[in-house]
Amino acid sequence: MAKDTGQQRDTRPLPGAGRQRMAKPGGNFLGRLLGSLITKVIVVAVIVLVAAYALIAKIEHLNPFASHTTITSTVVLGKLTKIEQVHVATRSYPVDVKITQSVGIIPCFLICNQMDLKGSGTDDAIVDLSKLSRRDVSIDQSTKTVTVRMAAPVIGPADLDPATCSITSTHGAVNGLTAAFRDNPNGYRPLYAAADSQIHATAQRDKGLLAAAEQSTRAMLARVLGVVGVKKVTVDFS
């Protein structure tokens, strides 16, 4: 028979213990709900800000009193007509010329001067915008595009490089009569002139030089007009 000690263990739950255990699922749900609402509020706020920015930009674009840069032909011509005799492209060419100086009908083996020059020189493509007028310039204000009608680049005078040149000459058998050729300090001038002519003719036939000149001209005009707000430059070489 069990002894009764007079003390009984109280196995009833403590007050509020059940409520605390039941409150946890409800708290998690409330936290997730609040987090979701905050996220939606942030997304809506971002959408509203973007829409407001787009609306303001559109209103400013349509507003006739808003500040806009106007590109005038006066400003464009003021920039372009300052460009005079600009060398927009250059190339180097080899040269090999021969000339013969003789005296009348006397055979060359008796009295003459034969000269041969080998070397190189350069020639440039040049543009001159100083004579442009208003009819040569068209402006599209909506796209900030300027169209310039101008003459194509031209080939300038050739420039022989004396440092690269070597000259050889032969004379006739009659030494006394050929001394005038040998002792003439200007005797090489015809040779130099022939060399310049050969370089110039080669440059005029060089399509690559003209193509490089046109490309360089377009880049130069885009750079010059870019400072006054022009976004695009179209060049019409006529």
PASEBA-1860 file (N, C-alpha, C; in nm, 3 decimals):
! residues 238
1> MAKDTGQQ> 0.085/-0.119/0.000/0.000/0.000/0.000/0.088/0.122/0.000 ~ 0.060/0.213/-0.100/0.146/0.330/-0.116/0.129/0.425/-0.003 ~ 0.246/0.479/0.027/0.244/0.574/0.138/0.207/0.711/0.086 ~ 0.119/0.770/0.155/0.074/0.903/0.116/0.158/1.003/0.189 ~ 0.237/1.077/0.106/0.328/1.175/0.169/0.261/1.308/0.194 ~ 0.142/1.322/0.139/0.069/1.447/0.161/0.104/1.555/0.060 ~ 0.194/1.525/-0.032/0.231/1.623/-0.135/0.193/1.569/-0.270 ~ 0.123/1.643/-0.347/0.082/1.604/-0.481/0.148/1.699/-0.584
9> RDTRPLPG> 0.202/1.635/-0.693/0.267/1.715/-0.800/0.160/1.780/-0.885 ~ 0.177/1.910/-0.905/0.081/1.986/-0.986/0.124/1.976/-1.131 ~ 0.047/1.899/-1.209/0.081/1.877/-1.351/0.003/1.969/-1.443 ~ -0.067/2.067/-1.391/-0.143/2.161/-1.477/-0.047/2.258/-1.545 ~ -0.075/2.294/-1.670/0.015/2.387/-1.742/0.015/2.523/-1.677 ~ 0.128/2.588/-1.686/0.140/2.721/-1.631/0.051/2.818/-1.707 ~ 0.005/2.919/-1.641/-0.084/3.015/-1.709/-0.010/3.084/-1.823 ~ -0.074/3.085/-1.941/-0.018/3.155/-2.056/0.077/3.074/-2.139
17> AGRQRMAK> 0.119/2.956/-2.092/0.216/2.876/-2.167/0.159/2.833/-2.299 ~ 0.036/2.790/-2.299/-0.027/2.747/-2.425/-0.043/2.862/-2.521 ~ -0.075/2.979/-2.465/-0.094/3.095/-2.552/0.035/3.136/-2.618 ~ 0.149/3.122/-2.544/0.278/3.158/-2.603/0.312/3.065/-2.718 ~ 0.286/2.933/-2.699/0.317/2.839/-2.806/0.228/2.863/-2.927 ~ 0.108/2.906/-2.909/0.015/2.929/-3.019/0.044/3.063/-3.088 ~ 0.110/3.153/-3.019/0.133/3.285/-3.077/0.242/3.284/-3.182 ~ 0.330/3.186/-3.182/0.444/3.185/-3.276/0.400/3.176/-3.421
25> PGGNFLGR> 0.310/3.083/-3.457/0.267/3.080/-3.598/0.202/3.210/-3.642 ~ 0.124/3.270/-3.559/0.060/3.396/-3.594/0.162/3.508/-3.613 ~ 0.267/3.513/-3.532/0.371/3.615/-3.545/0.447/3.600/-3.675 ~ 0.480/3.478/-3.712/0.551/3.457/-3.840/0.466/3.503/-3.957 ~ 0.340/3.472/-3.954/0.250/3.513/-4.064/0.242/3.665/-4.074 ~ 0.234/3.731/-3.956/0.227/3.876/-3.956/0.355/3.938/-4.011 ~ 0.471/3.879/-3.977/0.599/3.930/-4.027/0.609/3.917/-4.178 ~ 0.568/3.800/-4.230/0.572/3.781/-4.375/0.478/3.878/-4.446
33> LLGSLITK> 0.360/3.901/-4.385/0.263/3.992/-4.444/0.319/4.134/-4.451 ~ 0.381/4.177/-4.340/0.438/4.312/-4.338/0.553/4.324/-4.439 ~ 0.637/4.220/-4.446/0.749/4.224/-4.542/0.700/4.232/-4.685 ~ 0.595/4.157/-4.715/0.540/4.160/-4.851/0.483/4.297/-4.883 ~ 0.414/4.358/-4.787/0.356/4.490/-4.809/0.464/4.595/-4.831 ~ 0.571/4.585/-4.752/0.681/4.683/-4.768/0.745/4.669/-4.905 ~ 0.765/4.546/-4.950/0.824/4.523/-5.083/0.736/4.582/-5.192 ~ 0.605/4.559/-5.182/0.514/4.612/-5.282/0.513/4.764/-5.281
41> VIVVAVIV> 0.520/4.822/-5.161/0.523/4.968/-5.152/0.648/5.024/-5.220 ~ 0.764/4.958/-5.200/0.889/5.004/-5.262/0.880/4.994/-5.414 ~ 0.827/4.882/-5.463/0.815/4.863/-5.609/0.723/4.969/-5.670 ~ 0.609/4.993/-5.603/0.516/5.093/-5.653/0.580/5.232/-5.652 ~ 0.656/5.261/-5.547/0.721/5.392/-5.539/0.821/5.410/-5.652 ~ 0.898/5.306/-5.682/0.996/5.314/-5.792/0.926/5.336/-5.925 ~ 0.815/5.263/-5.947/0.740/5.278/-6.073/0.685/5.420/-6.085 ~ 0.634/5.473/-5.974/0.579/5.608/-5.976/0.688/5.710/-6.006
49> LVAAYALI> 0.806/5.694/-5.949/0.916/5.788/-5.972/0.962/5.784/-6.117 ~ 0.974/5.663/-6.173/1.015/5.650/-6.313/0.913/5.714/-6.406 ~ 0.785/5.688/-6.380/0.680/5.747/-6.462/0.679/5.899/-6.452 ~ 0.701/5.950/-6.331/0.704/6.095/-6.312/0.821/6.157/-6.386 ~ 0.937/6.090/-6.382/1.055/6.143/-6.453/1.030/6.147/-6.604 ~ 0.970/6.038/-6.657/0.941/6.034/-6.800/0.841/6.142/-6.839 ~ 0.741/6.164/-6.754/0.640/6.266/-6.783/0.702/6.405/-6.782 ~ 0.789/6.432/-6.684/0.854/6.562/-6.677/0.941/6.587/-6.799
57> AKIEHLNP> 1.016/6.480/-6.840/1.103/6.493/-6.957/1.021/6.522/-7.082 ~ 0.905/6.457/-7.095/0.820/6.478/-7.211/0.763/6.619/-7.210 ~ 0.722/6.665/-7.092/0.666/6.800/-7.082/0.771/6.904/-7.117 ~ 0.895/6.883/-7.071/1.001/6.977/-7.102/1.031/6.978/-7.250 ~ 1.019/6.860/-7.313/1.045/6.853/-7.457/0.939/6.928/-7.536 ~ 0.815/6.921/-7.489/0.705/6.986/-7.559/0.688/7.131/-7.520 ~ 0.750/7.169/-7.411/0.733/7.305/-7.361/0.808/7.404/-7.449 ~ 0.739/7.495/-7.516/0.808/7.591/-7.604/0.893/7.689/-7.526
65> FASHTTIT> 0.870/7.703/-7.396/0.946/7.797/-7.316/1.067/7.732/-7.249 ~ 1.083/7.600/-7.269/1.197/7.531/-7.209/1.324/7.573/-7.281 ~ 1.437/7.557/-7.214/1.566/7.596/-7.270/1.616/7.490/-7.367 ~ 1.634/7.528/-7.497/1.685/7.437/-7.600/1.797/7.507/-7.675 ~ 1.895/7.428/-7.718/2.004/7.484/-7.797/1.961/7.491/-7.943 ~ 1.964/7.609/-8.000/1.930/7.628/-8.141/2.058/7.646/-8.220 ~ 2.074/7.563/-8.321/2.193/7.569/-8.406/2.160/7.654/-8.528 ~ 2.228/7.763/-8.545/2.201/7.854/-8.657/2.309/7.842/-8.762
73> STVVLGKL> 2.272/7.877/-8.885/2.370/7.873/-8.994/2.481/7.974/-8.971 ~ 2.449/8.083/-8.901/2.552/8.183/-8.871/2.662/8.123/-8.783 ~ 2.618/8.049/-8.682/2.717/7.986/-8.592/2.797/7.881/-8.667 ~ 2.728/7.798/-8.747/2.796/7.692/-8.821/2.898/7.750/-8.918 ~ 2.857/7.849/-8.996/2.949/7.910/-9.092/3.064/7.982/-9.022 ~ 3.033/8.039/-8.907/3.140/8.106/-8.832/3.251/8.011/-8.794 ~ 3.214/7.886/-8.763/3.314/7.784/-8.729/3.386/7.731/-8.853 ~ 3.310/7.708/-8.960/3.367/7.642/-9.077/3.453/7.733/-9.162
81> TKIEQVHV> 3.411/7.858/-9.180/3.484/7.946/-9.271/3.620/7.988/-9.215 ~ 3.646/7.955/-9.090/3.779/7.982/-9.036/3.880/7.876/-9.081 ~ 3.830/7.768/-9.138/3.918/7.660/-9.181/3.968/7.691/-9.323 ~ 4.093/7.726/-9.336/4.151/7.761/-9.464/4.273/7.674/-9.492 ~ 4.276/7.617/-9.611/4.392/7.541/-9.657/4.442/7.441/-9.552 ~ 4.352/7.352/-9.512/4.389/7.250/-9.415/4.435/7.124/-9.489 ~ 4.551/7.074/-9.454/4.603/6.951/-9.513/4.542/6.834/-9.435 ~ 4.446/6.768/-9.495/4.368/6.666/-9.424/4.425/6.525/-9.439
89> ATRSYPVD> 4.515/6.504/-9.535/4.576/6.371/-9.551/4.706/6.387/-9.628 ~ 4.801/6.300/-9.602/4.930/6.304/-9.671/4.982/6.163/-9.692 ~ 5.059/6.145/-9.800/5.120/6.016/-9.828/5.257/6.037/-9.892 ~ 5.340/5.936/-9.874/5.476/5.940/-9.930/5.482/5.849/-10.052 ~ 5.560/5.893/-10.153/5.571/5.817/-10.278/5.718/5.809/-10.322 ~ 5.758/5.696/-10.378/5.893/5.687/-10.435/5.898/5.763/-10.567 ~ 6.018/5.806/-10.605/6.034/5.880/-10.729/6.162/5.835/-10.799 ~ 6.156/5.827/-10.931/6.271/5.789/-11.012/6.255/5.858/-11.147
97> VKITQSVG> 6.333/5.963/-11.170/6.322/6.039/-11.294/6.458/6.051/-11.361 ~ 6.453/6.060/-11.491/6.574/6.077/-11.572/6.548/6.189/-11.673 ~ 6.644/6.278/-11.691/6.635/6.381/-11.795/6.768/6.390/-11.868 ~ 6.758/6.434/-11.990/6.877/6.451/-12.074/6.880/6.591/-12.130 ~ 6.991/6.660/-12.111/7.010/6.793/-12.166/7.114/6.783/-12.278 ~ 7.077/6.828/-12.395/7.169/6.819/-12.509/7.182/6.956/-12.576 ~ 7.271/6.963/-12.672/7.296/7.088/-12.745/7.257/7.067/-12.891 ~ 7.144/7.121/-12.927/7.100/7.114/-13.066/7.095/6.972/-13.119
105> IIPCFLIC> 7.155/6.957/-13.240/7.154/6.827/-13.306/7.281/6.748/-13.281 ~ 7.366/6.801/-13.189/7.491/6.731/-13.160/7.459/6.601/-13.088 ~ 7.514/6.490/-13.131/7.487/6.362/-13.065/7.520/6.366/-12.917 ~ 7.441/6.294/-12.840/7.456/6.298/-12.693/7.588/6.238/-12.648 ~ 7.643/6.145/-12.725/7.768/6.085/-12.680/7.883/6.183/-12.688 ~ 7.861/6.295/-12.761/7.964/6.398/-12.768/7.942/6.506/-12.662 ~ 7.822/6.567/-12.665/7.792/6.675/-12.570/7.650/6.655/-12.518 ~ 7.634/6.623/-12.392/7.502/6.616/-12.328/7.519/6.599/-12.178
113> NQMDLKGS> 7.409/6.606/-12.111/7.408/6.586/-11.965/7.291/6.496/-11.930 ~ 7.319/6.377/-11.887/7.215/6.281/-11.848/7.214/6.270/-11.696 ~ 7.097/6.295/-11.636/7.085/6.293/-11.489/6.974/6.197/-11.447 ~ 6.997/6.131/-11.336/6.901/6.034/-11.282/6.883/6.062/-11.133 ~ 6.759/6.081/-11.091/6.729/6.107/-10.949/6.640/5.996/-10.896 ~ 6.680/5.941/-10.783/6.599/5.841/-10.714/6.583/5.885/-10.569 ~ 6.461/5.873/-10.519/6.434/5.913/-10.381/6.286/5.901/-10.349 ~ 6.236/5.995/-10.271/6.094/5.993/-10.234/6.049/6.134/-10.198
121> GTDDAIVD> 5.919/6.149/-10.194/5.860/6.277/-10.155/5.717/6.256/-10.109 ~ 5.652/6.361/-10.070/5.515/6.352/-10.018/5.424/6.446/-10.095 ~ 5.295/6.418/-10.085/5.193/6.508/-10.139/5.072/6.501/-10.046 ~ 5.000/6.613/-10.039/4.890/6.626/-9.944/4.758/6.650/-10.017 ~ 4.650/6.611/-9.950/4.514/6.648/-9.992/4.470/6.765/-9.905 ~ 4.410/6.865/-9.969/4.381/6.992/-9.901/4.233/7.028/-9.918 ~ 4.174/7.085/-9.812/4.039/7.141/-9.821/4.044/7.288/-9.778 ~ 3.954/7.365/-9.836/3.942/7.508/-9.803/3.794/7.540/-9.788
129> LSKLSRRD> 3.753/7.572/-9.665/3.611/7.600/-9.637/3.582/7.749/-9.626 ~ 3.678/7.832/-9.656/3.660/7.976/-9.633/3.553/8.038/-9.723 ~ 3.518/7.972/-9.833/3.422/8.031/-9.927/3.282/7.969/-9.914 ~ 3.257/7.892/-9.810/3.123/7.836/-9.790/3.021/7.947/-9.764 ~ 2.899/7.924/-9.812/2.789/8.021/-9.790/2.670/7.950/-9.726 ~ 2.565/8.025/-9.699/2.447/7.969/-9.633/2.382/7.859/-9.714 ~ 2.386/7.871/-9.846/2.324/7.767/-9.929/2.400/7.635/-9.925 ~ 2.519/7.637/-9.870/2.600/7.515/-9.859/2.576/7.440/-9.728
137> VSIDQSTK> 2.492/7.495/-9.641/2.470/7.437/-9.508/2.322/7.415/-9.485 ~ 2.284/7.295/-9.442/2.146/7.264/-9.403/2.147/7.212/-9.260 ~ 2.045/7.252/-9.184/2.040/7.217/-9.041/1.907/7.152/-9.009 ~ 1.912/7.039/-8.941/1.792/6.972/-8.889/1.793/6.990/-8.738 ~ 1.706/7.081/-8.689/1.706/7.113/-8.546/1.660/6.994/-8.461 ~ 1.570/6.911/-8.513/1.515/6.801/-8.433/1.620/6.695/-8.401 ~ 1.712/6.674/-8.492/1.817/6.571/-8.471/1.955/6.633/-8.449 ~ 1.962/6.767/-8.452/2.090/6.838/-8.438/2.192/6.789/-8.542
145> TVTVRMAA> 2.142/6.772/-8.667/2.226/6.725/-8.776/2.254/6.841/-8.873 ~ 2.379/6.852/-8.915/2.420/6.954/-9.011/2.474/6.886/-9.136 ~ 2.424/6.929/-9.251/2.473/6.879/-9.380/2.553/6.990/-9.447 ~ 2.675/6.957/-9.486/2.764/7.055/-9.550/2.794/7.007/-9.691 ~ 2.767/7.094/-9.788/2.800/7.065/-9.928/2.927/7.142/-9.963 ~ 3.029/7.070/-10.005/3.158/7.134/-10.028/3.233/7.062/-10.140 ~ 3.336/7.128/-10.189/3.418/7.068/-10.293/3.502/6.955/-10.234 ~ 3.531/6.857/-10.316/3.614/6.745/-10.271/3.756/6.794/-10.244
153> PVIGPADL> 3.829/6.725/-10.158/3.969/6.763/-10.134/4.050/6.761/-10.264 ~ 4.145/6.852/-10.274/4.232/6.860/-10.392/4.374/6.824/-10.353 ~ 4.451/6.780/-10.453/4.590/6.744/-10.428/4.678/6.868/-10.440 ~ 4.754/6.895/-10.337/4.840/7.012/-10.336/4.973/6.987/-10.405 ~ 5.064/7.083/-10.398/5.196/7.068/-10.459/5.276/6.957/-10.390 ~ 5.357/6.889/-10.470/5.440/6.782/-10.416/5.559/6.841/-10.340 ~ 5.615/6.761/-10.252/5.729/6.805/-10.172/5.836/6.696/-10.176 ~ 5.939/6.718/-10.257/6.049/6.622/-10.269/6.138/6.631/-10.144
161> DPATCSIT> 6.175/6.517/-10.092/6.260/6.512/-9.973/6.406/6.496/-10.017 ~ 6.484/6.602/-10.012/6.623/6.593/-10.058/6.707/6.492/-9.979 ~ 6.670/6.470/-9.853/6.749/6.378/-9.771/6.742/6.235/-9.822 ~ 6.639/6.202/-9.898/6.625/6.064/-9.948/6.674/6.049/-10.092 ~ 6.719/6.158/-10.152/6.750/6.156/-10.295/6.897/6.127/-10.323 ~ 6.919/6.055/-10.430/7.054/6.034/-10.483/7.050/6.068/-10.631 ~ 7.153/6.139/-10.678/7.157/6.185/-10.817/7.284/6.136/-10.883 ~ 7.269/6.081/-10.998/7.384/6.041/-11.080/7.373/6.112/-11.214
169> STHGAVNG> 7.490/6.146/-11.274/7.490/6.216/-11.401/7.607/6.168/-11.486 ~ 7.587/6.171/-11.615/7.692/6.138/-11.713/7.696/6.247/-11.818 ~ 7.814/6.265/-11.874/7.835/6.373/-11.970/7.892/6.317/-12.099 ~ 7.893/6.401/-12.199/7.946/6.360/-12.328/8.098/6.347/-12.326 ~ 8.150/6.304/-12.438/8.294/6.278/-12.447/8.377/6.404/-12.458 ~ 8.319/6.512/-12.509/8.394/6.636/-12.526/8.391/6.712/-12.394 ~ 8.492/6.690/-12.311/8.492/6.744/-12.175/8.487/6.895/-12.171 ~ 8.555/6.959/-12.262/8.558/7.105/-12.258/8.422/7.165/-12.280
177> LTAAFRDN> 8.342/7.105/-12.368/8.209/7.160/-12.398/8.103/7.117/-12.297 ~ 8.128/7.010/-12.225/8.030/6.968/-12.123/8.055/7.031/-11.987 ~ 8.158/7.111/-11.976/8.188/7.175/-11.847/8.075/7.268/-11.806 ~ 8.007/7.328/-11.903/7.898/7.419/-11.870/7.787/7.345/-11.796 ~ 7.763/7.219/-11.831/7.664/7.139/-11.759/7.712/7.106/-11.618 ~ 7.839/7.066/-11.608/7.891/7.019/-11.480/7.903/7.133/-11.379 ~ 7.937/7.251/-11.425/7.965/7.362/-11.335/7.842/7.449/-11.307 ~ 7.729/7.416/-11.367/7.608/7.497/-11.348/7.543/7.465/-11.214
185> PNGYRPLY> 7.540/7.560/-11.117/7.480/7.530/-10.985/7.330/7.506/-10.992 ~ 7.266/7.554/-11.096/7.121/7.534/-11.112/7.090/7.417/-11.205 ~ 7.190/7.338/-11.234/7.170/7.231/-11.331/7.072/7.124/-11.285 ~ 7.053/7.111/-11.154/6.962/7.007/-11.103/6.818/7.053/-11.093 ~ 6.793/7.180/-11.117/6.656/7.230/-11.103/6.558/7.158/-11.195 ~ 6.591/7.137/-11.321/6.497/7.061/-11.405/6.472/6.921/-11.352 ~ 6.573/6.861/-11.288/6.556/6.727/-11.232/6.460/6.730/-11.114 ~ 6.476/6.831/-11.028/6.386/6.845/-10.913/6.242/6.871/-10.960
193> AAADSQIH> 6.227/6.955/-11.062/6.093/6.984/-11.113/6.028/6.859/-11.169 ~ 6.107/6.777/-11.240/6.052/6.653/-11.296/6.012/6.557/-11.184 ~ 6.092/6.554/-11.078/6.059/6.468/-10.964/5.930/6.512/-10.896 ~ 5.913/6.645/-10.876/5.789/6.695/-10.816/5.668/6.661/-10.903 ~ 5.684/6.673/-11.034/5.573/6.643/-11.125/5.535/6.496/-11.117 ~ 5.635/6.410/-11.105/5.606/6.267/-11.096/5.533/6.233/-10.966 ~ 5.575/6.291/-10.857/5.509/6.266/-10.728/5.365/6.317/-10.732 ~ 5.345/6.437/-10.787/5.211/6.496/-10.793/5.118/6.411/-10.880
201> ATAQRDKG> 5.168/6.364/-10.992/5.085/6.281/-11.080/5.047/6.150/-11.011 ~ 5.140/6.092/-10.937/5.111/5.968/-10.864/5.005/5.992/-10.757 ~ 5.015/6.105/-10.685/4.918/6.137/-10.580/4.778/6.158/-10.637 ~ 4.770/6.220/-10.755/4.639/6.243/-10.815/4.570/6.114/-10.856 ~ 4.647/6.013/-10.885/4.588/5.884/-10.922/4.561/5.796/-10.801 ~ 4.603/5.839/-10.684/4.592/5.759/-10.562/4.452/5.776/-10.501 ~ 4.364/5.681/-10.526/4.229/5.688/-10.471/4.230/5.674/-10.318 ~ 4.330/5.602/-10.267/4.339/5.587/-10.122/4.366/5.718/-10.053
209> LLAAAEQS> 4.446/5.806/-10.114/4.473/5.937/-10.055/4.346/6.021/-10.049 ~ 4.268/6.020/-10.156/4.144/6.099/-10.158/4.041/6.042/-10.060 ~ 4.034/5.909/-10.049/3.940/5.849/-9.953/3.980/5.886/-9.810 ~ 4.110/5.882/-9.780/4.156/5.920/-9.647/4.128/6.068/-9.620 ~ 4.141/6.150/-9.723/4.115/6.294/-9.707/3.968/6.321/-9.677 ~ 3.879/6.252/-9.745/3.735/6.272/-9.719/3.699/6.225/-9.578 ~ 3.753/6.112/-9.536/3.725/6.062/-9.401/3.779/6.158/-9.296 ~ 3.899/6.209/-9.318/3.958/6.303/-9.224/3.878/6.434/-9.218
217> TRAMLARV> 3.825/6.477/-9.333/3.744/6.600/-9.336/3.616/6.582/-9.256 ~ 3.550/6.469/-9.271/3.428/6.443/-9.194/3.457/6.445/-9.043 ~ 3.565/6.380/-9.004/3.600/6.377/-8.861/3.632/6.517/-8.811 ~ 3.700/6.596/-8.891/3.735/6.733/-8.850/3.611/6.818/-8.832 ~ 3.517/6.810/-8.927/3.395/6.891/-8.916/3.310/6.848/-8.797 ~ 3.303/6.718/-8.771/3.227/6.670/-8.655/3.289/6.723/-8.526 ~ 3.419/6.728/-8.521/3.487/6.779/-8.401/3.467/6.929/-8.385 ~ 3.477/7.003/-8.495/3.463/7.149/-8.489/3.321/7.190/-8.453
225> LGVVGVKK> 3.221/7.124/-8.514/3.081/7.162/-8.491/3.025/7.099/-8.364 ~ 3.090/6.998/-8.311/3.042/6.936/-8.188/3.039/7.032/-8.070 ~ 3.128/7.130/-8.071/3.135/7.225/-7.959/3.017/7.321/-7.958 ~ 2.940/7.330/-8.068/2.824/7.419/-8.070/2.694/7.340/-8.065 ~ 2.702/7.211/-8.029/2.581/7.132/-8.007/2.540/7.043/-8.121 ~ 2.617/7.037/-8.228/2.583/6.951/-8.340/2.611/6.805/-8.304 ~ 2.512/6.717/-8.325/2.526/6.576/-8.291/2.579/6.493/-8.407 ~ 2.548/6.535/-8.529/2.590/6.456/-8.646/2.619/6.551/-8.761
233> VTVDFS> 2.726/6.521/-8.836/2.764/6.602/-8.951/2.766/6.511/-9.074 ~ 2.694/6.553/-9.178/2.695/6.484/-9.305/2.763/6.573/-9.408 ~ 2.862/6.519/-9.477/2.938/6.598/-9.574/2.907/6.547/-9.714 ~ 2.863/6.638/-9.800/2.831/6.604/-9.939/2.940/6.663/-10.027 ~ 3.034/6.579/-10.073/3.141/6.625/-10.161/3.090/6.632/-10.304 ~ 3.088/6.750/-10.360/3.038/6.767/-10.495/3.145/6.823/-10.586
END
